[in-house]
């Protein structure tokens, strides 16, 4: 009897262990298949993300058309999408040809030409330093800068951007189709979500979605305004100092402002390099060097204004967070996830704060962080 009992216990233990291993393998297989599926449909996920951002930007426009012009939901949504299309069409017709032509003039689409121009610039700098009794030839040769600089960065960026512009017709149609229903059927999505959400969590989840929608709409609209302001200011500076190809340089530097704090610093260095390259035919000491110094000083002044005026308004007031809080969040996201982490840090942090306030309102730390939401 005792032997049979021990045998049965051993059999049950083995069966439980085997079932556990099978379940673990099934979970791992399901996770792998899920990741593979997400990888295969990644373009659809991109479409959904872009459509969601357009929806957040378009929500205030839909509300304006409904409240001020008395449009119904369908016409308000159509008017918003038409406005988006007009802006995109205007950008393509006015800006893209100019970016292409100036990019070609600046040789930004040719890696070999960039390397050649950079070497010519380094030689000019060497001559300038030697004229001031600084032996730079040996230092530059030992450093071998040209072999360490990735000259593919700028042309790859521009080629990817322009390639996307030239082949985004299907993507644009898909994004606008998705955005149309996100905007028009927002109430239906909310009602559908209410049916799926347990009754005990319905109120906090619906409140979270409303607050997230309001805060992120303000954030993305503010970000677009900030990038536009920076582009105009950079363009004015470069035109004042007579820098060739000012439009494309301003455009690149403005886009870099998407990356908080680090982006403007990279933009200053990029503006300095491109300013020197654009004036390669001029004398280094009398024109290239002074112009570059003036441009960098002007860029720094603009960035000081941006850091103390534009960014606090956008990153702090739009998402109801303290500037120091936002800075620390972006810094930690940068250390953990790099550039992508810095870009998405503020929206994700805002979402987490709203969820925390709705589901853990009595937590002391959450109360402190969400007192302005």
C-alpha positions, 0 to 999 in steps of 0.5 A, spaced: 500 500 500 505 504 501 509 503 495 503 504 491 502 511 494 509 513 493 508 511 486 502 515 485 505 521 488 511 520 484 507 520 478 502 526 480 509 530 481 511 528 474 505 529 471 504 536 474 512 538 472 510 536 465 504 540 465 508 546 467 513 545 462 508 544 457 505 550 459 511 554 459 513 552 452 506 554 450 507 561 453 514 562 450 511 559 443 505 564 443 510 570 445 514 568 440 508 568 435 506 574 437 512 578 437 513 575 430 506 577 428 508 584 430 514 585 426 510 583 420 505 588 421 510 593 424 508 598 418 500 597 420 502 599 427 506 605 425 500 607 421 496 606 427 501 611 431 501 616 426 493 616 426 493 616 433 497 623 433 493 626 428 487 624 432 490 628 438 492 634 434 485 634 430 480 633 436 481 640 438 479 642 431 473 638 430 471 641 437 472 648 434 468 646 427 462 643 432 462 648 437 463 655 432 461 653 426 455 648 428 458 642 424 455 635 425 461 630 427 462 627 420 462 634 417 467 636 422 471 630 421 472 631 414 473 639 415 479 637 419 482 632 415 481 637 409 485 642 413 490 636 414 491 635 407 491 642 405 497 643 410 501 637 407 500 639 400 502 646 401 508 643 405 510 638 399 509 643 394 513 649 397 518 646 401 520 639 399 522 641 392 526 647 395 529 642 400 531 637 394 534 643 390 538 646 396 540 639 399 543 637 392 547 644 392 549 643 399 551 636 397 547 633 402 545 627 398 552 625 396 556 621 401 563 622 397 562 629 396 560 630 404 567 627 405 571 631 400 568 637 403 569 636 410 577 634 408 577 641 404 574 644 410 579 641 415 585 643 410 583 650 411 582 649 418 589 646 418 592 652 414 589 657 419 592 654 425 599 653 422 598 661 421 597 662 428 603 657 430 599 651 432 602 645 428 595 641 427 597 637 421 600 632 425 594 632 430 589 631 425 593 626 421 594 622 428 586 623 429 584 621 422 578 624 423 575 623 416 575 615 418 572 616 424 566 620 422 560 617 419 559 621 413 552 617 411 548 620 417 546 626 413 545 623 406 541 617 409 537 622 413 535 626 407 534 620 403 530 617 408 526 623 409 525 624 401 524 617 399 518 617 405 515 623 402 516 620 394 512 613 396 508 615 402 501 615 398 499 609 400 501 610 407 497 617 407 491 614 405 491 609 410 493 614 416 487 618 413 482 613 413 484 610 420 484 618 423 477 619 420 474 613 424 478 615 430 475 622 430 468 621 427 467 614 432 470 617 438 464 616 442 462 609 439 469 607 441 468 609 448 461 606 448 465 599 446 470 600 451 465 601 456 462 594 455 469 591 455 471 594 461 469 591 468 464 595 472 469 597 478 474 600 473 469 603 468 469 610 471 477 611 472 479 608 465 474 613 462 476 619 466 484 617 464 482 616 457 479 623 457 485 626 461 490 623 456 487 625 450 486 632 453 493 633 455 497 629 449 493 633 444 495 640 448 502 637 448 503 635 440 500 641 438 505 645 442 510 641 439 508 643 432 508 650 434 515 650 437 518 646 431 515 651 427 518 657 431 525 654 431 525 653 424 523 660 423 528 663 428 534 659 425 532 661 418 532 668 419 539 667 423 542 664 417 539 669 412 541 675 416 548 672 416 548 670 408 549 663 409 547 659 403 542 653 403 539 657 409 532 653 408 535 646 408 540 647 414 534 651 418 529 645 416 534 639 419 536 643 425 529 644 427 527 637 426 533 635 431 529 639 436 524 633 437 529 630 441 529 634 448 535 638 450 540 634 446 537 635 440 538 643 440 546 642 442 546 637 436 543 642 431 548 648 433 554 643 431 550 641 425 549 648 423 556 650 424 559 644 420 554 646 414 555 653 415 562 652 414 561 647 408 556 652 404 562 657 404 568 653 402 569 658 397 571 664 401 577 665 405 577 662 412 579 667 417 576 673 414 569 670 412 568 662 414 570 663 421 567 669 423 560 667 420 560 660 423 561 664 430 556 669 429 551 663 427 553 659 433 552 665 438 545 666 435 543 659 435 545 659 442 541 665 444 535 662 440 536 655 444 536 659 451 530 663 449 527 656 447 529 652 453 526 658 458 520 660 454 518 655 449 519 648 452 517 650 459 510 652 456 510 645 452 513 640 456 510 643 463 504 647 462 501 642 456 502 636 460 501 639 467 508 637 470 514 641 473 520 643 468 525 639 473 520 633 473 520 633 466 528 634 465 529 628 470 524 624 466 527 625 459 534 624 462 532 617 465 529 615 459 535 617 455 540 613 459 535 607 459 533 607 452 537 612 448 534 617 443 527 614 442 526 614 449 527 621 450 522 623 444 517 618 447 518 620 455 514 626 456 507 622 452 509 616 456 510 619 463 504 623 462 499 617 461 502 613 467 501 619 471 494 620 469 493 612 470 496 613 477 492 619 479 485 615 477 487 608 480 491 610 486 489 617 488 491 616 495 498 614 494 502 620 497 507 620 491 502 620 486 498 625 489 505 629 489 506 628 482 499 629 480 497 635 484 496 639 477 492 634 473 
